Amino acid sequence: MAKRAIVIGAGFAGVEAAMQLAKRGIEVHLFEMKPVRFSPAHKNVNFAELVCSNSFKAQRVDSAAGLMKEEMTRFDSVCVRCAKKCSVPAGGSLSVDREQFSQMVTEEVERCENIIIHREEVLDLPKVGEDADAVIVAAGPLVSDALTKKIEELCGASLHFFDAAAPIVAGDSIDMNYAFAASRYDHGDDDYINCPMNKEEYEAFYEALVNAEGAPQHDFDKKKTGYEGCMPIEVMANRGIDTMRFGPLKPVGLRDPRTGHRPWACLQLRRETKDGEMFNLVGFQTNLKFGEQKRVFSMIPALHDAEFLRYGVMHRNTFINSPKLLGPDYQFKTVPGLFFAGQITGVEGYMESAQSGILAGINAANFINGEAPFVLPNITMMGALAKYISDESVENFQPMGANFGVLPPIEPHIRDKKERYAALAQRSLDFFDKEEEA
């Protein structure tokens, strides 16, 4: 009897997972609900449809996005391969003709003899051992209501919907001459980096924020629930000049060691990872355009030269609490043979979703064949993202895209950012080169 896997979803993660399984001799049943049913974002019947952008970000290998795509080519990524074939001029970015790209990916999958395509909506989670030897859920961030309910039953309270997420900055780009480490009222250790502002600095920041330009939204993103629970900082600011000072910028319980007094306002930064390489701007969920976030948030003195590893976003998304539920092989901890891939795992971005599909597909095949899990080291971008989404020490889990902040640092520290990024990229590529030689 043929070894059999089910992949739910034919987005970026699903097609990559299916292709990895198929090339390892596994019979793949790929389920795609289009055209039977469309999500609010999707318009055509093809796989790997782009809905927000036609850009896959930088091509330079010494950029986070470029390094990740180079790593993906080592696994013969169908998405990277097709993107390069139908690219359009976009400076240093890899941008594509949307329709041509989606069509090309679809044709590649359709030609694969080990993949059987089912154009129907999946209403329940298939059972490993009964329906298939392994199952990969790659249903995307806009999962259908029926499947969402089944995933929620599996995950309990660990299924999340978020409207807005705060930016993340590199720890070594925070100017500690204008910041101090402390917890409010000295409760606990110095868990937060505090970025104080005096009255003049705060009022200038407030004026810039309320006049900043927001990003456009899809109609389905405007129909939100629970909006008060993660209100964008710019919406809060528009409720009055002092509203933020009684919210995320409240200074109570803090004392600025430079002045010996309580600041007029104070932003707190929280560790995104235990090693302190990345910090989250607490309470700064936002829907501002990325350039506006950089301009306005850099007005906070401690962030005047901050490196933004992830900008704030605001859209509907469905993702599981992966650090509690998944291993670094993207396998569900309590259900052997069940894997998740794509944005539902907490990776953010088209190619990030695709790379998770590659790893989930390889590991599903290994599971079926009785082989050990395949886990890349965290010195690679793919391995670091897998570690991030499976790191139980991560609190307040939010989606993450490719960035150099998720990689372990190189010692001794390289101060020049360009040189540091080049060294981080070379370290990853050296690993792959050694693996290919072995």
C-alpha positions in Angstrom: 0.0 0.0 0.0 1.4 3.4 -1.0 2.6 5.7 1.7 0.1 8.6 1.9 0.0 12.1 3.2 -2.6 14.8 3.3 -1.8 18.5 2.9 -4.5 21.0 3.6 -4.1 24.3 1.7 -2.3 25.1 -1.5 -0.8 28.4 -0.5 2.9 29.0 -0.3 3.4 26.5 2.6 1.1 23.9 1.2 2.7 23.7 -2.3 6.2 23.5 -0.9 5.2 20.8 1.6 3.5 18.8 -1.1 6.5 19.0 -3.4 8.9 17.9 -0.7 6.7 14.9 0.1 6.2 14.0 -3.5 9.9 14.0 -4.4 10.4 11.5 -1.5 8.0 9.1 -3.1 5.0 9.9 -0.9 1.5 9.9 -2.4 0.2 13.4 -1.6 -3.4 14.4 -1.5 -3.4 18.2 -1.7 -6.7 19.9 -0.7 -7.5 23.4 -1.9 -11.0 24.9 -1.2 -10.9 27.3 -4.2 -13.0 27.6 -6.4 -15.6 25.9 -4.3 -15.1 28.5 -1.6 -12.9 31.7 -1.6 -11.5 33.5 1.5 -12.2 37.2 1.7 -8.7 37.9 0.3 -8.4 35.5 -2.6 -9.7 36.1 -6.1 -8.4 33.5 -8.5 -8.3 29.7 -8.6 -4.5 29.3 -8.8 -2.2 28.2 -6.0 0.2 30.5 -4.0 -1.9 33.5 -4.8 -0.4 36.9 -3.8 -2.9 39.2 -2.2 -0.9 41.9 -0.4 2.2 42.5 -2.5 4.1 41.2 -5.5 7.5 41.6 -3.8 9.4 38.9 -2.0 11.8 41.5 -0.6 15.5 41.8 -1.0 17.6 39.5 -3.2 21.0 40.3 -1.6 22.3 37.3 0.3 23.5 39.6 3.1 19.9 40.6 3.8 17.6 38.5 6.0 15.1 37.9 3.2 17.8 37.2 0.6 19.6 34.7 2.9 16.4 32.9 3.5 15.6 32.5 -0.2 19.2 31.3 -0.8 18.7 28.7 1.8 15.4 27.7 0.2 17.1 27.1 -3.1 19.2 24.4 -1.4 15.9 22.5 -1.1 14.8 23.2 -4.7 12.0 25.6 -3.5 9.2 25.7 -6.1 8.2 29.2 -5.0 11.7 30.6 -5.3 12.3 28.9 -8.6 9.1 30.2 -10.1 9.6 33.7 -8.7 12.9 34.0 -10.5 11.4 32.9 -13.8 8.7 35.5 -13.7 10.4 38.4 -12.0 9.8 42.0 -12.9 12.3 44.9 -12.5 12.3 46.1 -8.9 15.7 47.3 -8.0 17.3 44.9 -5.5 14.0 43.2 -4.7 12.6 40.0 -6.1 9.2 41.1 -7.4 7.0 39.1 -9.7 4.2 39.2 -12.2 1.4 38.1 -9.8 -0.7 36.2 -12.3 2.2 34.5 -14.0 3.8 33.5 -10.8 0.6 31.9 -9.4 -0.1 30.2 -12.7 3.4 28.8 -12.9 3.4 27.4 -9.4 0.0 25.8 -10.1 1.3 24.1 -13.3 4.4 22.8 -11.5 2.2 21.2 -8.8 -0.2 19.8 -11.3 2.6 18.2 -13.3 3.9 16.3 -10.3 2.8 12.7 -10.7 2.8 12.0 -6.9 0.4 14.8 -6.1 -3.4 14.3 -6.3 -5.3 17.6 -6.1 -8.7 17.9 -4.5 -10.7 21.0 -5.1 -12.9 20.9 -2.0 -13.2 22.5 1.4 -11.9 20.5 4.3 -14.4 20.6 7.2 -12.5 18.4 9.7 -8.9 17.5 10.6 -7.9 14.2 9.0 -6.7 11.5 11.4 -3.2 10.3 11.3 -3.0 6.6 10.8 -6.6 6.3 9.5 -7.0 8.9 6.8 -3.2 9.2 6.0 0.2 8.4 7.3 0.9 12.1 8.0 -1.1 15.3 7.8 0.1 18.8 7.2 -2.2 21.7 8.0 -1.1 24.7 5.8 -4.5 26.4 5.7 -3.1 30.0 5.8 -4.1 33.0 8.0 -7.7 33.1 6.7 -8.7 29.6 7.7 -12.3 28.7 6.9 -14.7 28.9 9.8 -15.4 25.1 9.8 -11.7 24.2 9.9 -10.9 27.0 12.4 -13.4 25.4 14.8 -11.7 22.0 14.5 -8.2 23.5 15.0 -9.5 25.5 18.0 -10.8 22.2 19.5 -7.4 20.7 19.1 -5.5 23.7 20.4 -7.9 24.7 23.2 -7.3 28.3 24.1 -4.2 28.5 22.0 -5.8 29.7 18.8 -5.3 33.4 18.4 -6.8 36.2 16.3 -5.0 39.5 16.4 -5.9 42.8 15.0 -2.6 44.7 15.6 1.0 43.8 16.5 3.7 46.1 17.9 7.1 46.7 16.2 10.2 44.9 17.3 13.7 46.6 17.4 17.2 45.2 17.7 18.5 45.2 21.2 21.9 46.6 20.2 20.3 49.6 18.4 18.7 51.0 21.6 20.6 54.0 22.9 21.0 53.2 26.6 22.2 56.7 27.2 18.6 57.7 27.0 17.1 54.5 28.6 17.3 52.4 31.8 16.5 48.9 32.8 13.9 48.4 35.5 10.6 46.9 36.4 7.7 49.1 37.5 7.9 49.7 41.3 11.0 47.6 41.3 8.9 44.5 41.3 11.0 41.6 39.9 14.2 41.9 38.1 15.2 44.7 35.6 13.0 43.0 33.0 12.2 46.0 30.9 14.2 48.7 29.1 12.5 52.0 29.8 12.6 54.8 27.3 11.6 58.1 29.1 10.4 61.3 27.5 10.1 64.7 29.1 7.1 66.9 28.4 8.5 68.6 25.4 9.6 65.4 23.8 6.3 63.7 24.5 4.2 66.5 23.0 6.3 66.5 19.8 5.9 62.8 19.6 2.2 63.1 20.1 1.8 65.6 17.3 3.7 63.5 14.9 1.8 60.4 15.8 -1.7 61.8 15.4 -0.8 63.3 12.0 1.0 60.2 10.7 -0.3 58.3 7.7 -2.0 54.9 8.2 -1.7 51.9 5.9 -4.7 50.9 3.7 -6.8 48.0 4.9 -8.8 45.3 3.2 -12.6 45.4 3.8 -12.5 42.2 5.8 -9.8 43.6 8.1 -12.1 46.6 9.0 -14.7 44.3 10.5 -12.9 43.5 13.7 -13.9 42.2 17.1 -12.1 42.7 20.3 -10.7 46.0 18.9 -10.3 47.6 22.3 -8.0 44.8 23.5 -5.3 45.7 21.0 -6.0 49.3 20.1 -3.5 50.8 17.7 -1.4 53.4 19.4 -2.4 56.1 16.9 -6.1 55.5 17.6 -5.4 55.8 21.3 -3.5 59.0 20.8 -6.4 60.5 18.9 -8.6 60.1 22.0 -6.6 62.9 23.8 -3.1 64.1 24.4 -2.7 62.4 27.7 -4.5 59.1 26.9 -1.2 57.3 26.1 0.3 58.6 29.5 -2.4 56.6 31.2 -1.9 53.6 29.0 1.3 52.1 27.4 3.3 55.3 28.1 2.4 55.6 31.8 5.4 56.6 33.9 4.1 55.5 37.3 6.4 53.3 39.3 9.5 54.3 37.4 12.3 56.7 38.2 14.7 58.0 35.6 18.2 57.7 37.0 19.4 60.6 34.9 17.0 63.0 36.6 16.1 61.2 39.8 12.4 61.9 39.0 9.5 60.1 37.4 9.5 60.7 33.6 6.6 62.6 32.0 6.0 59.6 29.8 7.8 56.3 29.3 7.8 53.6 26.7 8.7 50.1 28.0 10.5 47.6 25.8 10.0 43.9 26.5 12.4 41.1 25.5 11.1 39.2 22.5 13.6 36.4 23.2 15.5 35.4 26.3 18.9 36.5 25.0 17.7 40.1 24.6 18.6 40.5 20.9 15.1 41.7 20.1 12.7 44.0 22.0 9.0 44.6 21.6 7.5 48.1 21.9 5.0 47.3 24.6 1.5 48.5 23.7 2.5 50.0 20.4 0.3 47.9 18.1 -0.2 50.0 15.0 -1.5 50.3 11.5 0.8 53.1 10.4 2.8 52.8 7.2 6.2 51.3 7.8 8.0 54.5 6.8 5.8 56.5 9.2 6.6 54.0 12.0 10.3 54.5 11.5 9.9 58.3 11.4 7.6 58.7 14.4 8.8 56.1 16.8 12.4 57.1 16.2 11.5 60.4 17.9 11.6 58.6 21.2 15.1 59.6 22.4 16.3 56.0 23.2 15.1 54.9 19.7 16.6 57.7 17.7 18.8 55.2 15.8 16.7 52.0 16.3 16.9 49.2 13.9 13.3 47.9 13.2 13.4 44.1 12.8 9.6 44.0 12.3 7.2 46.8 11.8 3.8 46.8 13.4 1.0 45.3 11.4 -2.8 45.2 11.7 -4.9 42.6 9.9 -6.9 39.5 10.6 -4.7 36.5 11.3 -5.2 33.1 12.7 -2.2 31.4 14.3 -1.6 28.8 17.0 0.5 29.3 20.1 3.3 27.4 18.4 5.9 27.6 21.2 3.6 25.5 23.4 2.3 23.3 20.7 4.9 22.6 18.0 8.4 21.2 17.9 11.2 22.7 15.7 10.2 20.1 13.1 6.7 21.8 12.9 5.1 18.6 14.3 2.3 18.9 16.8 3.7 17.8 20.2 0.8 15.7 21.3 -0.3 14.2 17.9 2.6 12.4 16.2 2.3 12.7 12.4 0.3 15.9 12.5 2.3 18.9 11.2 1.5 22.6 10.7 3.0 25.0 8.2 2.7 28.6 7.0 1.4 31.7 8.7 -0.8 29.6 11.0 2.4 28.6 12.8 3.4 32.3 13.4 5.9 32.9 10.6 5.0 36.2 8.9 5.4 36.6 5.1 5.0 34.7 1.8 8.5 33.2 1.6 8.6 32.6 5.4 5.4 30.5 4.9 7.0 28.7 2.0 10.2 27.8 3.9 8.1 26.4 6.8 6.3 24.2 4.2 9.6 22.9 3.0 10.6 21.8 6.5 7.2 20.5 7.4 7.2 18.4 4.2 10.6 17.0 4.8 9.7 16.1 8.4 6.4 14.6 7.4 8.2 12.3 4.9 10.8 11.4 7.6 7.9 10.6 10.0 6.3 8.3 7.4 9.6 6.6 6.6 10.5 6.1 10.3 13.5 8.5 10.1 14.7 11.1 12.6 13.3 14.7 12.5 15.2 17.1 10.3 16.1 20.3 12.3 18.4 22.9 10.9 20.7 24.8 13.3 19.6 28.2 14.4 22.6 29.8 12.6 20.5 29.4 9.5 17.5 31.7 8.9 15.2 28.7 8.3 16.5 27.0 11.5 16.2 30.2 13.5 12.6 30.8 12.5 11.8 27.1 13.4 13.4 27.6 16.8 11.5 30.9 17.4 8.1 29.4 16.7 8.9 26.4 18.9 10.8 28.2 21.8 8.8 27.7 25.0 10.5 30.7 26.6 8.8 33.1 24.2 6.0 34.9 25.9 3.2 36.9 24.3 3.9 35.0 21.0 3.4 37.1 17.9 4.2 36.3 14.2 7.8 36.8 13.0 9.3 37.3 9.6 12.9 36.8 8.5 15.3 39.1 10.3 18.9 38.9 11.6 17.7 39.4 15.1 16.6 35.8 15.3 20.1 34.5 14.6 22.6 34.0 17.4 25.2 36.7 17.4 28.8 36.3 16.1 31.5 36.7 18.7 33.4 39.0 18.9 30.6 41.5 18.1 31.0 43.2 14.7 29.9 46.8 15.1 29.4 47.7 11.5 25.9 46.5 10.6 26.7 45.7 6.9 29.7 43.7 7.9 27.8 42.0 10.7 25.0 40.9 8.4 27.4 39.7 5.7 29.2 37.6 8.4 25.9 36.1 9.7 24.9 35.2 6.1 28.2 33.6 5.3 28.0 31.5 8.5 24.7 30.1 7.3 25.9 29.4 3.8 29.1 27.8 5.1 26.9 25.3 7.0 25.0 24.4 3.8 28.2 24.1 1.8 29.7 21.7 4.4 26.4 19.6 4.3 26.5 19.4 0.6 30.2 18.2 0.7 29.5 15.6 3.3 
